[in-house]
Amino acid sequence: LPAPRPRPEAAPQEPLPVGQEDGPLGRPVAQLLETYILAEAPDGALVLVDQHAAHERLTHEQLKAQLLDGEVRAQPLLIPAVVELPPADAARLLEAAPTLARLGLEIEDFGAATLLVRSLPALLGNPDPAPLLRDLCAELAEWEESTALERRLDAAIARLACHGSIRAGRRLNPAEMSALLRQMEATPRASTCSHGRPTWLRMGKAELEKLFGRR
Amino acid sequence: LPAPRPRPEAAPQEPLPVGQEDGPLGRPVAQLLETYILAEAPDGALVLVDQHAAHERLTHEQLKAQLLDGEVRAQPLLIPAVVELPPADAARLLEAAPTLARLGLEIEDFGAATLLVRSLPALLGNPDPAPLLRDLCAELAEWEESTALERRLDAAIARLACHGSIRAGRRLNPAEMSALLRQMEATPRASTCSHGRPTWLRMGKAELEKLFGRR
């Protein structure tokens, strides 16, 4: 069992001023439901961040930047992963193998509708290869003959980003929360995730006053 | 100038678990705009409290309880306050003096439309007597012949409570915030202020998911 932690009442803290260096998304003050980061903006507004949606966008943009630089950095697996799939799915993935290789995902035919995964995009950490491949396969199924390569790559990157991002349910400490907010401030399109959902919301003075019937 | 305070990043804190003893309004995590208390409920929901509205209700209920016990406790002023008013207002207040005395507010005619304030309800701390009297006068002007004494007293208590309560703009420390939340949990009608505005709002899992387009 973890050692008992001090009660907040036992060690009252002075509220910390929000520093200029915190940027517009502010200073993290708490994590809610292991899903949302609660922050206080420099002007005192309440900022709520969906940690998964936000991280997904960060991963997406980083993968894209690597691709534009030439190629997505791959992390070879020490022991290649063996993934069994429905035959049609295995065939579809193998057909796209040259495209996927540009994204750091190297696969090989292992026979009998089974694939060998030799590397994954380094940025993703250690995602489970099987659901990642199934999800990519769903993406490939949506591609039409006419889909431009650029659009295909971007769509594939979105799927990869989703698998490589911190999920709801992961507890973050203040330093991790702050790092995520600072990265969001420095990342283009950081206000929506790859699926277009908002990554953060803000409630300023006027909105709070309205909520409380103050105006 | 105050000494520089450590940055939150410099001393990362473990997120504290919400204790059972925190009650449904939860653990305070921050104050926003020196007006709202931000708390995390035991189930992880976000709780927002309007500090003035909440304290107003607490003061209101305490004054009422004292009145039901017999009389509101008065705090004699070391030096009686002298308040000049429009003649009609001074006359109206003096007419209500016996009623106001039951509320701990003792006033006397000082001649030339001037009143002497000898005591104030002890619960109110040290409010400025002049705006308090002007506000009570506005309340008295709304009374009709037919207004029952009980309703008059309750309306007067609401005005007094407003003047005796912490205002927006006062910085609260975590212990003060926690004390306010615990008192709210133990006070009847604590979910609206004397004017009927909400004192606290809650955003639970479902509401947050809706805000972020997660459902």
Boltz contact constraints between the chains, C-beta under 6 A:
constraints:
  - contact:
      token1: [A, 5]
      token2: [B, 16]
      max_distance: 6.0
  - contact:
      token1: [A, 8]
      token2: [B, 16]
      max_distance: 6.0
  - contact:
      token1: [A, 8]
      token2: [B, 27]
      max_distance: 6.0
  - contact:
      token1: [A, 8]
      token2: [B, 174]
      max_distance: 6.0
  - contact:
      token1: [A, 9]
      token2: [B, 175]
      max_distance: 6.0
  - contact:
      token1: [A, 9]
      token2: [B, 178]
      max_distance: 6.0
  - contact:
      token1: [A, 12]
      token2: [B, 173]
      max_distance: 6.0
  - contact:
      token1: [A, 12]
      token2: [B, 174]
      max_distance: 6.0
  - contact:
      token1: [A, 12]
      token2: [B, 175]
      max_distance: 6.0
  - contact:
      token1: [A, 15]
      token2: [B, 31]
      max_distance: 6.0
  - contact:
      token1: [A, 16]
      token2: [B, 5]
      max_distance: 6.0
  - contact:
      token1: [A, 16]
      token2: [B, 8]
      max_distance: 6.0
  - contact:
      token1: [A, 27]
      token2: [B, 8]
      max_distance: 6.0
  - contact:
      token1: [A, 29]
      token2: [B, 29]
      max_distance: 6.0
  - contact:
      token1: [A, 29]
      token2: [B, 30]
      max_distance: 6.0
  - contact:
      token1: [A, 30]
      token2: [B, 29]
      max_distance: 6.0
  - contact:
      token1: [A, 30]
      token2: [B, 40]
      max_distance: 6.0
  - contact:
      token1: [A, 31]
      token2: [B, 15]
      max_distance: 6.0
  - contact:
      token1: [A, 32]
      token2: [B, 44]
      max_distance: 6.0
  - contact:
      token1: [A, 32]
      token2: [B, 46]
      max_distance: 6.0
  - contact:
      token1: [A, 33]
      token2: [B, 44]
      max_distance: 6.0
  - contact:
      token1: [A, 33]
      token2: [B, 205]
      max_distance: 6.0
  - contact:
      token1: [A, 40]
      token2: [B, 30]
      max_distance: 6.0
  - contact:
      token1: [A, 44]
      token2: [B, 32]
      max_distance: 6.0
  - contact:
      token1: [A, 44]
      token2: [B, 33]
      max_distance: 6.0
  - contact:
      token1: [A, 46]
      token2: [B, 32]
      max_distance: 6.0
  - contact:
      token1: [A, 50]
      token2: [B, 212]
      max_distance: 6.0
  - contact:
      token1: [A, 173]
      token2: [B, 12]
      max_distance: 6.0
  - contact:
      token1: [A, 174]
      token2: [B, 8]
      max_distance: 6.0
  - contact:
      token1: [A, 174]
      token2: [B, 12]
      max_distance: 6.0
  - contact:
      token1: [A, 175]
      token2: [B, 9]
      max_distance: 6.0
  - contact:
      token1: [A, 175]
      token2: [B, 12]
      max_distance: 6.0
  - contact:
      token1: [A, 178]
      token2: [B, 9]
      max_distance: 6.0
  - contact:
      token1: [A, 197]
      token2: [B, 213]
      max_distance: 6.0
  - contact:
      token1: [A, 198]
      token2: [B, 212]
      max_distance: 6.0
  - contact:
      token1: [A, 201]
      token2: [B, 211]
      max_distance: 6.0
  - contact:
      token1: [A, 205]
      token2: [B, 33]
      max_distance: 6.0
  - contact:
      token1: [A, 211]
      token2: [B, 201]
      max_distance: 6.0
  - contact:
      token1: [A, 212]
      token2: [B, 50]
      max_distance: 6.0
  - contact:
      token1: [A, 212]
      token2: [B, 198]
      max_distance: 6.0
  - contact:
      token1: [A, 213]
      token2: [B, 197]
      max_distance: 6.0
